[in-house]
Amino acid sequence: MYFVFSGNAFAVVFAVLFGLLWGTAIFNMDRYIVSSIDKQGTTNQQILQASPRILLAIMIGIVISRPLELKIFDKEIRQKLKTAYLKGQHRKIDTLTKTYTDKYAMELSKNKELKREKDSLETDINNSRQQLNEEVFGDKTTQTSGIVGYGTYAKQKQTVLQEKEDRLKTVMDNQAKMDDYLSARKNYEGVNDIRLFNEHQLDSLSNVAGFSDRNWALGQLSYNENGTRDLDTYLAESFISWLFILFECLPVFVKLMSPKGAYDVAVSKIGEADIYYAERDKDRHIQVIDNVYDHRLEKDIDKEKKIISTQADYDLERHNYD
């Protein structure tokens, strides 16, 4: 109950009240079931009588041990929750990014083409500028005439260089516009708004995690990253559960294993006496009912006889023989 009302100002009060109510109910139920096991019957009969209490003990042991396990493995649970929240954020970012990429695939492809053309133009411009310098300074190569000065060939190379620079400026302008458009689309689709959680945010999320998330994380502790069973953690969790289940079943087991004693004999005799008294009381009631019924029957017969006799005398007096 403290986990259920965690964060509420009255969580402790609710937990204490429920604990007292729960403890009183279990105490009286235990007392009744254990004391009502008849040691006069066979072993199978006794086990059958105790089976509801054993099933209840198993459920109680599980219910009680689970919150305790959550508290014992609190540090490991927090770490598992942090990892899960971080992976979930990664998946969310990947999903948004994939949606954005699929939706604006044409624009992204066009932007990549502009970038490739820009890189290619920059390389060509550097080469053309190098050739122009060589032509002006008269360096003889396969691409230059070897004549010093700003001649016809130099002017041609200058014209080609200017065309490439103009084209580069156009490509860069188009790419800038495309980048602005894609950036605006990212903001619209929410891609730029989502970020990975930092350590402080992960701590806050793990602190406010609900019972469901914590219970899930506890279940995941018994498995390794590759999906295999972590035997050490699994046994530690199992031993805590079995300890409480055994503790809850212990009163019934003690009662079943103990020999028949003076108390059991006394209870049996009292039971036999109660049964005998009930049988005799039933006979008394039957006899009273029979006698009362017979008496009532006699009185009814006498009453009917008197009625018939009176009616006959009345008829006889009023009879006219003429």
VENQUIVEN-V415578 format. One record per backbone hydrogen bond with DSSP energy under -0.5 kcal/mol. NH is the residue of the N-H (numbers start at 1). CO is the residue of the C=O. E is the energy in kcal/mol with one decimal. If there is no record, write none. Layout:
BEGIN
NH/CO/E ; NH/CO/E
END
This chain:
BEGIN
5/1/-2.5 ; 6/3/-0.9 ; 8/5/-2.3 ; 11/8/-1.6 ; 14/10/-2.8 ; 15/11/-2.4 ; 16/12/-2.5 ; 17/13/-2.6 ; 18/14/-2.6 ; 19/15/-2.3 ; 20/16/-2.4 ; 21/17/-2.4 ; 22/18/-3.2 ; 23/19/-2.7 ; 24/20/-2.3 ; 25/21/-2.2 ; 26/22/-2.6 ; 27/23/-2.5 ; 28/24/-2.3 ; 29/25/-2.2 ; 30/26/-3.0 ; 31/27/-2.5 ; 32/28/-2.2 ; 33/29/-2.7 ; 34/30/-2.9 ; 35/31/-1.9 ; 36/32/-1.5 ; 37/33/-0.5 ; 37/34/-1.0 ; 39/37/-0.7 ; 41/38/-0.9 ; 46/42/-2.3 ; 47/43/-2.6 ; 48/44/-2.4 ; 49/45/-2.2 ; 50/46/-2.0 ; 51/47/-1.2 ; 54/50/-2.1 ; 55/51/-2.6 ; 56/52/-2.3 ; 57/53/-2.3 ; 58/54/-2.1 ; 59/55/-2.0 ; 60/56/-2.7 ; 61/57/-2.8 ; 62/58/-2.0 ; 63/59/-2.6 ; 64/60/-2.7 ; 65/61/-2.2 ; 66/62/-1.9 ; 67/63/-0.8 ; 68/64/-1.0 ; 69/65/-2.6 ; 70/66/-2.2 ; 71/67/-1.7 ; 72/68/-2.6 ; 73/69/-2.7 ; 74/71/-1.2 ; 77/73/-2.6 ; 78/74/-2.4 ; 79/75/-1.9 ; 80/76/-2.4 ; 81/77/-2.5 ; 82/78/-2.4 ; 83/79/-2.3 ; 84/80/-2.3 ; 85/81/-3.0 ; 86/82/-2.4 ; 87/83/-2.4 ; 88/84/-2.5 ; 89/85/-2.2 ; 90/86/-2.3 ; 91/87/-2.6 ; 92/88/-2.2 ; 93/89/-2.6 ; 94/90/-2.8 ; 95/91/-2.4 ; 96/92/-2.4 ; 97/93/-2.8 ; 98/94/-2.6 ; 99/95/-2.5 ; 100/96/-2.6 ; 101/97/-2.7 ; 102/98/-2.7 ; 103/99/-2.3 ; 104/100/-2.1 ; 105/102/-0.9 ; 108/104/-2.4 ; 109/105/-2.3 ; 110/106/-2.3 ; 111/107/-2.3 ; 112/108/-2.1 ; 113/109/-2.1 ; 114/110/-2.3 ; 115/111/-2.1 ; 116/112/-2.6 ; 117/113/-2.7 ; 118/114/-2.5 ; 119/115/-2.7 ; 120/116/-2.5 ; 121/117/-2.7 ; 122/118/-2.5 ; 123/119/-1.9 ; 124/120/-2.5 ; 125/121/-3.0 ; 126/122/-2.1 ; 127/123/-2.2 ; 128/124/-3.0 ; 129/125/-2.8 ; 130/126/-2.0 ; 131/127/-2.3 ; 132/128/-2.4 ; 133/129/-2.2 ; 134/130/-2.1 ; 135/131/-2.5 ; 136/132/-2.4 ; 137/133/-2.4 ; 138/134/-0.5 ; 138/135/-0.6 ; 139/134/-2.7 ; 140/138/-0.5 ; 141/139/-0.6 ; 144/141/-0.6 ; 149/136/-2.9 ; 151/149/-1.6 ; 155/151/-2.3 ; 156/152/-2.3 ; 157/153/-2.3 ; 158/154/-2.3 ; 159/155/-2.3 ; 160/156/-2.4 ; 161/157/-2.5 ; 162/158/-2.3 ; 163/159/-2.2 ; 164/160/-2.2 ; 165/161/-2.3 ; 166/162/-2.5 ; 167/163/-2.5 ; 168/164/-2.4 ; 169/165/-2.2 ; 170/166/-2.2 ; 171/167/-2.7 ; 172/168/-2.8 ; 173/169/-2.2 ; 174/170/-2.6 ; 175/171/-2.7 ; 176/172/-2.4 ; 177/173/-2.3 ; 178/174/-2.4 ; 179/175/-2.8 ; 180/176/-2.4 ; 181/177/-2.4 ; 182/178/-2.8 ; 183/179/-2.5 ; 184/180/-2.2 ; 185/181/-2.2 ; 186/182/-2.2 ; 187/183/-2.0 ; 188/184/-2.2 ; 189/185/-2.7 ; 190/186/-0.8 ; 191/186/-1.8 ; 192/186/-0.9 ; 194/190/-1.0 ; 202/198/-2.4 ; 203/199/-2.2 ; 204/200/-2.1 ; 205/201/-2.5 ; 206/202/-2.3 ; 207/203/-1.7 ; 208/204/-1.6 ; 214/210/-2.3 ; 215/211/-2.8 ; 216/212/-2.4 ; 217/213/-2.5 ; 218/214/-2.3 ; 219/215/-1.9 ; 220/216/-1.7 ; 221/217/-1.0 ; 221/218/-0.5 ; 222/219/-0.7 ; 223/220/-1.6 ; 224/228/-3.2 ; 227/224/-1.6 ; 230/222/-3.1 ; 231/229/-1.1 ; 234/230/-2.4 ; 235/231/-2.6 ; 236/232/-2.1 ; 237/233/-2.4 ; 238/234/-2.4 ; 239/235/-2.7 ; 240/236/-1.5 ; 241/237/-1.9 ; 242/238/-2.9 ; 243/239/-2.1 ; 244/240/-1.7 ; 245/241/-2.3 ; 246/242/-2.7 ; 247/243/-2.2 ; 248/244/-2.3 ; 249/245/-2.1 ; 250/246/-1.3 ; 253/249/-2.5 ; 254/250/-2.8 ; 255/251/-1.9 ; 256/252/-2.7 ; 257/253/-2.6 ; 258/254/-1.8 ; 265/261/-2.2 ; 266/262/-2.9 ; 267/263/-2.9 ; 268/264/-2.4 ; 269/265/-2.7 ; 270/266/-2.7 ; 271/267/-2.4 ; 272/268/-2.7 ; 273/269/-2.9 ; 274/270/-2.5 ; 275/271/-2.4 ; 276/272/-2.7 ; 277/273/-2.8 ; 278/274/-2.4 ; 279/275/-2.3 ; 280/276/-2.7 ; 281/277/-2.8 ; 282/278/-1.9 ; 283/279/-2.3 ; 284/280/-2.5 ; 285/281/-2.3 ; 286/282/-2.3 ; 287/283/-2.8 ; 288/284/-2.7 ; 289/285/-2.5 ; 290/286/-2.7 ; 291/287/-2.8 ; 292/288/-2.8 ; 293/289/-2.5 ; 294/290/-2.7 ; 295/291/-2.8 ; 296/292/-2.6 ; 297/293/-2.3 ; 298/294/-2.4 ; 299/295/-2.3 ; 300/296/-2.3 ; 301/297/-2.2 ; 302/298/-2.6 ; 303/299/-2.5 ; 304/300/-2.3 ; 305/301/-2.4 ; 306/302/-2.4 ; 307/303/-2.2 ; 308/304/-2.4 ; 309/305/-2.6 ; 310/306/-2.7 ; 311/307/-2.2 ; 312/308/-2.1 ; 313/309/-2.4 ; 314/310/-2.1 ; 315/311/-2.1 ; 316/312/-2.2 ; 317/313/-1.9 ; 318/314/-1.6 ; 319/316/-0.9 ; 321/319/-0.6
END
